[in-house]
Amino acid sequence: MGLRSRLFPRALGLGISLGISLSLGLLGDSGPAEAAPESSAERLYRRGIHCMEEIERSECAIEHFEGLLDENTRERALITDAILRLVKLYRKEGLEEPMRQVLRRFWEAGGRRHRTGHLPYSARFLPSDLDVVAHVDVQMALAAPLLKRLPPELSEAMTTCDEVRREALADALMVRQAQHRSTKKSITTEAALAELRKEEAERRDRYKETEAKRKANSETAVSAPVFAESLCAAALALGTDSAEKWSRAAFALSYKDPRRSAAIVVIPGLAAQIEAGVAAGRLRPVASKRWVIVDHSYEEAPVEIGNFDLDELTIAPAALMPDFAATIERGKPTLNREVAKLVTTTPKDLIFFAVITGEVIRGIGIGGKSSRRGLLGSFLPEGFQIAATTHEYLGVFMRMPAKNPVRIKLLIDLATRFLLDEHDEETAKMLKNLDVAQAADKRALLISYVLSPSQIQDLIFQ
């Protein structure tokens, strides 16, 4: 079965293409205790919402949301929602330049200190050679306001491990696409379905051809990471065919050898599920806090799960798990330092984020050719961060730190010229939502892309 049918790619797609639900009410128990006093950030946010949604005064809402962005607050969920609301308000008022300015504040707004706790606890003990790390907040995505504006098959298709159900959902979505195309092109639904099936077959052929060329040009065979092959196997071993109850998940791999990879998933009530899996014979104990998934293999070897912290499920190849477990036992963090730095400078409370080290970027950009490391290497960033967040709009934000401000500016000029030279009307319309800029400290290239629900629908149904 190809990677497109695996849960991890869908989880990443979920992180980039769906929205977040921001739980912004007062938190507390159900007893008679008094609620915590409202913070300045919460007050600005509440007043902004009142202006925007109740009295429908854009200038009032803009004033309060702009004030919120100046707050030095730990309530990052308020900040990310305010940024996307401001984008919507600025577009409504035709304020293009303020919109671009607020997009460029995404990485800095809402606090001036590094934040921790982005990843599950056990992630700090990941092997240091794992230089690509991603994180998805599953519940934040599934509760998204934006999700309600998209085809209902999407959320279930992205979390189910039931192959039959997944195929049925894919068929239902294709019928929706055909109905949309039949209206747009004034053809029958059957004719539109035939077109879509032909296009899908052509895409699969191109994918197979690309994969064959990649493998032919590669000195070593490139494997899929363990979570692409084993996430659903772990879910089924725990007695569920869906990830819809999972809280969040972190994924890590080595760019040079994706077989060195792992996933850490937060699952409420995990201990009871492991116990049930052992009792049913789907899991077999192999060591303290470690079990092997019965009747499942990765790269012709066993796959283990571990439970090293409350409700945290670690999935890794059996060859990697013993060292990982021993590292946790020693209690000394081993997470790649560059990864850790990129993670802690990424905003919290996001539907999705991923970080890639500078070494990986150089490997991708130069392809290992030492003769090309001079000029080209000097233009490559020192890392890559991508974050996705959403309310009614979907926002994707990228940051590429680099040491040389002059070269960053040159890259921005080249990218801007490219965007201005686009002559295809539909492409130009989509690129209008893209902003490329230099960070305020001039030490990073920033790329922002914000889509409305209708634009996302157009992408789905094109």
N, C-alpha and C positions, 0 to 999 in steps of 0.2 A: 504493500500500500504506500502511495506517495506521501510526501510531507504535507501536501495540501489537505490531507484528511486527518492530520494529527492535531492534537489539542494545542500544543505550544504556538504554532504559527497563527492559529485562530485567536489564541490569547493575546498575542502581540497585535493582531489586527483589531481585536477588541479594544486594546489600549489606545490605538491611534485613531480608530474610526468611530468609536462610540463616545458617549458623554459621561459626566460625573454628576452624582446627586450630592449636593452640599447640605449636610445636616447642620443647619445654622441656628436652630432653636436653643434655648437654655438647656443644659445638661444637668442631670441630678437624679436622685432616687425618687421613688413615688411617695415617699413619706411626707410629713408636714414641714420638713426643714425648708428654710427660706432659700430662694434661688440666689446664686452668686450675683453680685452687682454687675450691671452692664458696663463693659469696657468702652473706651472711646472709639475703638475700631468697630465694635458691634453697633454702637449708636450711629455712627456715620453710615454703616451698611444698611441698618434698618431704615434710616431716613431716606437713603438713596432708593431703596426698594419702594418706599411709600411714594416718593416723587415719580418714579418710573412706572409703577404698576397700578397705583390707586388714583392719583390725581393727574397722571400722564403729563408731567412737566419736565421736558428733557433738560432744560438748563438747570433746574433744581437737582435732578438726579446726577448730572455731570458734576456739579459742584461738590456733592457729598462723596461720590465715588473717587473723584480726584483727591479730595482730602484724605480719604481712606488710604490711598496709595502712598501718601507721605507719612503714614503712621509707622512707627517702629514696633510692629506687633508680631507675635508668634502665631497669630491666627491666619495662617497662610491660605486656608480655604476661602476666607473672605476676600483676600487679595486677588486670587486667581479668578474668582467669579466676577469681582468688580472690573477687572481688566476686560473680560469678554463682554460684559454689559456696556462698558464704555465704548468698545468697538462698535456694538450695535447702535448705540446712541449717536456716535460720531458719524456713522454711515447714514443714519436717518437724517442728520442735520447737514450732511455734505461736507463734513470737516475732515478732509483727507490727511492733512499734516498732523493735527492732534492725534488722529487714530494711529498713525505710524509712530509717533513719539511714545504713546502709551504701550504699544507692542514692544518697544525697545526697553521698557522698564520691567519686563516680566521677570528677569533673572535677579534683579536687585531689590525690587519693592518688597516691603513687609519685613524689614529686619536687616541688620548689618553684621550678623554673626553667623558662623557656620552652624548648621543644624545636623543632628544625628537622629538615628532611629528610622531612617528611610527604609532599611531592609530588616527582615526577620533577624532575631538575635544570632542564630547559628551562622548567618552569612559572614560574620566577621572572622570565622575560622576557615573560610574557603582557601584552597591552595593558592599561593601567590602567582602561579602561572596562568590562572584563569583571568583573562584580561578583557573580557566582554561580559557585562552584567546588565540585566534588565529586571524591571519590577512592574507588576500589574496589580492594581487594586480591583479585584473581581466584583466585590459588592458595590463599590463606588460606580463602576461601569454599568452594572445591571440595573441600578436604581436611577439611571440618568434621565433627566427630563428630555434630552435630545433623542434618546432611544425610543420614546413614545411617538416620535415623528417619523421613524424609519420603519421599514417592513418588519412585521412582528416575528418573522422566521429567523431574523438575524441573531437575537440573543440566545435562543435555544440552540441554534446551529453551532454557535461558538463555544458552548459549554457541554454539549452532550457527548458521551462516549458510546452511544448506541449507534452502530454503523447503519442499521436499517433506518432508524429515525433520521439520521443525518442526511441520508440520500433522499428521503421523502421531503425534508425541509428544503434541500437544494432544488428539487423538482418544483416545489411550490413557489420558491423565489423566482425560478426561471419562467414560470407561468406569469407571474406578476410583471416580469421584465417584458415578456412577449405582449401582454395586454397594453403596457405602456408604449411599446414600439408600434404596435398595430394602430393605435390612435394617432401617434405622431406621423407615421408614414402612410396612413390610409390603406393598410393591407389587413388581411385576415390574421387572427391570432395564430392559426396553424402555420401560415407563411412566416410569421415573425418567429415562432418556435423553431422552424426549420433553419432560419438564418442564425439564431442563437446557438443551436446545436452544432452547426457547421463551424461557427467562430470558435466555440469551445474546443472542438476537435482540432482546429488549426493551432490554437494556443497550446494544447497539449503536445502536438507534434513539434512546435517550435521549442517548447520546454525540453522535450526529450533530446532534440538536436543540440540545444545549448549545453545540456548536461553531458552529452557524449563528447562534445568538443572540449568542454572544461576538463573532463576526466582524461582525455587524450593528451591535453597540454600540461596536465599536472604531473609532477614527478612522483607524487604519492596519492593514493586514493583518499578522497575527502569524505569523511563519514558525517552523518547527521548526529547532532548531540543527543545524549541519552534521553533528555526530556521530550524530544520530538518523537521518540519511539516508545517511551515507557510511561508517560504521564497517565494515559488512559488505563494502562495495565495496572498501575498503582491504584487508581480510583476503583477499578473493578475488584481488585484484591481486598479493598476496604469495604466492599459491599454496595457500591453506588455506581451508577452509569452516567453521572453528571457532576460537573464542577460548580454547579450553581450555588451550593452552600459554602463553598470555600471562601475564605476572607481575602487573602492576597497571596501572591506567589513571586518568588525571585528566581532568576535563571542565570547561570554563569557557565562560561565555556572558555577554552583556550583557542585562540584564533589559529594557531599553528596545528593544533590537534584537537578537533571538536569532541573526540572520544573522551577527553578529559573534561567532563562537564557534570553539572549537578543542578537540581532544582530543590528549593525549600518552599514548602507550601504551608500556610496557616489554615488549619481545618478545625473548627469547633468540635469538641467531643472526640478528638482523635484517638485517645487511649482506648475507649470503648470499641471503636471501629477496628483498631488493630487486634484487640482481643477476639472480636467476632471473626475477623479474617483468619486468625490462627485456629480457632475452633472449627471453622469450615474447611480448613486445609488449603486455603488460598495463600497463606503466609506461613513460612517456616522459620523459627528462631535460629539464628546463627551465632549470636553473641549478645552481650548485655545491650539492650536498647536497639538491637539490629535484627532485621528479618530479611529473608530472601523472598522474592515474588515467585511463587510456584508456577511452573509451565510457562515461563516467559524468559526471553533472553535478549541481550543487546550485544551485537558484534560477536555472536556465538558464545556469550558468557553470561553468567547470572547478573541480575539487577537486584540491588538491596534497597531497603528503606530503613531509615533510622528515626528515632524520636528522642532528640537530645535536649529539647526544651518544650515547655508546655504547648501543646497543640501545634507543634512544628513538625512537619513530615519532610525528611530529607530523602531525595531519590538520587542514587548515584550508581555507576558501575561497581560491581563487586571488587574490582581491582583498586578502585579509588577509596572506597568507604572505610577500610581499616585505618588508613593514615588520617583521614578526616576525623574519624571518631577519636583517635588518639590525640589529635590536636585540640579538640574540644575538651578532652579530659585534662590536658595540661593547662588550658585556660589562657593561652597567650595568642592574641589575634594574629592571623597570617594573611588576611585579605590584602591583595595587591595594593600597594601604597598609592599608586596613581589612580587606581579605581576608587579607592576610599576618598581621595581628594575630590575627584569629580563628582562622586555621590553626595558628599557633604555640602558641596556648593550648588547642588540642584534643589530647587524649591520642594517643600513637602506637600502632602495632600494632593497628589496628582493621580489621574487615572492610570498613567503610564510614564515611565522614564527608562532610559537606557544610557549607558556610558561605555565608551570605547577608548582605550589608551592610545597615546601618541605612537607607540611602537606598532600597534595594529594599523593605524592610519598610514604610517610610512610603508608598512608591508603591502597594504592594498594599493597605495598610490604609486609605489615604485616597483612593486612586483619582485623585490629582491635583487634587482639589477644594480650592483654597486656603482657602475659607471654613470648611472642616472641620479645618484644621490645628491650631487652638488646643487645645481640650480633648482631642480624640481623639489628636492627634499626641503630646501629652505622655504618653499611656499606652503608646505603642508602644515596643518595645525598640530598642536601638542596633545590633542585629545578631541573627543566629540561627545557632546551631551544632547540628548533629545528628550523633550517632555511634551506630553499631551494632556490637555484639560478641556473641560466643556461645561457649559450650562445650556443655553439655547443655541449657542454656536460652538463649533469645534475649533480649538486652537492647538496648533502644533508649533513648538518653539525649539530651535536648534542653536547651540552655542559651540563655537570652535575656538578655544583659547590658543593664542600664538604670541611669541615674544616680540615680533617686529611689526610695529604699528604701520609703517610705510607700506609693507607688503600686504597687510590686511586691507588698507585703503585701495591699493591697486586691484586686489581681487574684487572688492566691492564695485569699483568702477567698471571692471570687465563684466561682472554679473549684471549690473544695471544697463549697460550698453546692450547686452544680449537680450534682456527683457524688452527694451524699447524697440529692438529690431524685429520682434516677433510679428509676422504678418497674418498668420492664421487667426481669424476672428474669434473662434471658440477658445483656442489656446490662450490668446491674449486676454480674453475675458477671465479665464481661470487664473492667469499669472498676475492679474491686477490685485489679487488678494495676497500676493507674496511681497514681503518687505525684507530687504537686505541692508544691513547697517553695521556700523562699528560700535562696539560697546563704549559706554561713557568713559571707562578707563583706558580706552584705545588698545586693549590687550586681548580682544576677542572679536570674532566675526559672528554676527547674530542674524539668523534667518527666522522669519515668522510667517505663518500661513494660517489664515482664519477662514472657515467656511460656514455658511448658513445652512439650515436644514434643507432648503430647496436646492442648494448647490450640491449637497451630499446626495440627495435623491437623484439629481442629474447624473452624478458619477455612477451610481448604482444601476440606473436604468438606461445608460447610454448604449 
